[in-house]
Amino acid sequence: MLKIFFIICLIGAGVYLYQHPDILSQAKQLPQKTGLIDDSTVVYKWQDKDGSWQITGEPPADGIPYETQKYQHDTNIIPALPEQQKK
């Protein structure tokens, strides 16, 4: 009897989540919103001796000035392509 009740509850929960998909997407984002999971990446930006910019996951050697940049995993950091001119 308890197994049947449990199965009915699971089916009911599945139907409810199917009809309300926004609740499931909000539940997936909850750990990030509460700060339980850090979903960011830290990179280090610095110039080498030739003047070329380097971006790495590790800081450069001692004595080289660098910037720390933090990116969220859901952020696009690749620049968009310029729009092609229509003929």
N, C-alpha and C positions, 0 to 999 in steps of 0.2 A: 504494500500500500504506500509506503514511504517513497519507494522508487518511482511509482507512477506519479506521485505529487511532485517529486523533483524533476521528472521529465516534462511534466506540464508547465512547471515554472520556467525551465530552460526554453521551451518552445515559445512561451509567452514573452520572455525577455527578448528572444530573437526576433519575433514579430514586431515588438515595440521598437527595437533598434533599427529594424528594416524600414519602418514607417517614419522614424525620426533620425536620419543619418547625421544631423548636426550635433546631436548629443555625443555620438561616438567620436566625431572629429574634435570636439571640445575635450573629451576625456583623454584623447591622445596628446593634446597640448598641455594638459595640466601639470605634468612634472617640470616642463620648461618654465611655465608661468610662475610656479611656486619656488623655483630656484633649486629644486632637488637634483636636477641634471643640468650641468653647464654645457650648453650647446654652442659653444664658441671656440674659435681657434685663434691663437696668438701667433703672429709672424713678426719678424724683425727685418726692418728695411735700413740698408746702409750702403755707402759708396765704397768701392774698392779703390786701390791705389791708382787705377787707370781712369777713375771717375765714373765707372759703370755702376748702375744701381743693382743691388743684390737684395733679394727677398728670400729669407730662409726661415726654417722652423727653429733654428738655434741661433743664439746671439753670436756676433762676431768675436774675434779675439780681443783681449783686453787692450784698451787704448783707442779703439775705433768707435767713434760716436754712431749711435743708431737710434731709430725710432721704433717704438712698439705699437703695433696695430692689432686691434681685436675685431674679428669678424664673426657674425652669427652664421650658423650653418645654412640658414634659409635665405641668405643674402647673396645676390649675384654680384660678384666683384669683377667680372669680365666686362669690359666696355662693349656697348652695343655697336653693331656695324652701321656705318652711315647709310642713309637711305639712298638707293640707286635712283638716279635721275630718270624720269620717264621721257621717252622720245616722242 
